[in-house]
Amino acid sequence: MIVDSIILAGKSFVKNDEEKLGDKVTYPINGRPMIDYVVEAVKDSKYIDKIMILGHPDIQLNYLENEIDTLIYSNKPFSERIKFSILKLESPRKIIFVCSDIPLINGEIIDSFVEICDKVEADVYFPIIRKENILSKYPGTKRTYFTISEGTFTGGNIAIVSPQVVLDNIDLIADLFERRKNVLKQVRVIGITSLLKYFFGKLSLSEIEEKAEKMIKAHGKAIIYSGVEIGIDVDKKVDLVLVEDVLGRRK
């Protein structure tokens, strides 16, 4: 599967409690802006063709123009930005969306996810990572987890989608993506029965996929994935300390 990519570089901040330490996208990690690590990973993937960055006008990324195919800016609401980026990219392929705040990823992690997805027929692929896998490799990290019948997971910060499916369901998909760290709000979208099952740990992946398919009239697939780095986004100072240490040792 060959895909095109959109790197999401919106306006958000690394925080220490309520104190804003700086903009996420360009926050320096071991002397490099955070987004540089993500761009490098996307460029290293053997399955990604075109690369677009969807940025915010307040965060100038012109220095990356020669590293990618397209750089666009928008400060519109999230759903409108996603629609704008898809229409601008004009991709005939599936698109992999990658958040710009996961600097521990690399090309091999992206390739492995694409290869797994390529074996399953779906319109939307979203990775989930087992809690024990993350804590085994990075015991100090703190993530938002959810528990279903198959285990306890956190969501990944990438997704592969069919462009038309997103355009047809832009408000719903954008809303779910923005609420990805509030599991209860996400589960509530698919109904009260599912919400009750979730509370009692009885909700299954297949039920979630079935409900989602009815809502978007397309097939979505949750991929249980072992590449834990896609689940480690930099929101807080504790995250920053972790990724600085890991990337410093890699170097």
FENSULMO-V138433 format. One record per helix or strand of 2 or more residues. SS is the DSSP state (2 for helix, 1 for strand). FROM is the first residue (numbers start at 1). TO is the last residue. If there is no record, write none. Layout:
ss:SS from:FROM to:TO
ss:SS from:FROM to:TO
This chain:
ss:1 from:3 to:9
ss:1 from:13 to:16
ss:1 from:19 to:23
ss:1 from:28 to:29
ss:1 from:32 to:33
ss:2 from:34 to:44
ss:1 from:48 to:55
ss:2 from:62 to:67
ss:1 from:70 to:73
ss:2 from:78 to:89
ss:1 from:94 to:99
ss:2 from:107 to:118
ss:1 from:124 to:130
ss:2 from:131 to:137
ss:1 from:146 to:148
ss:1 from:151 to:162
ss:2 from:163 to:168
ss:2 from:170 to:178
ss:2 from:183 to:189
ss:2 from:192 to:199
ss:2 from:205 to:216
ss:1 from:220 to:224
ss:2 from:228 to:231
ss:2 from:237 to:250
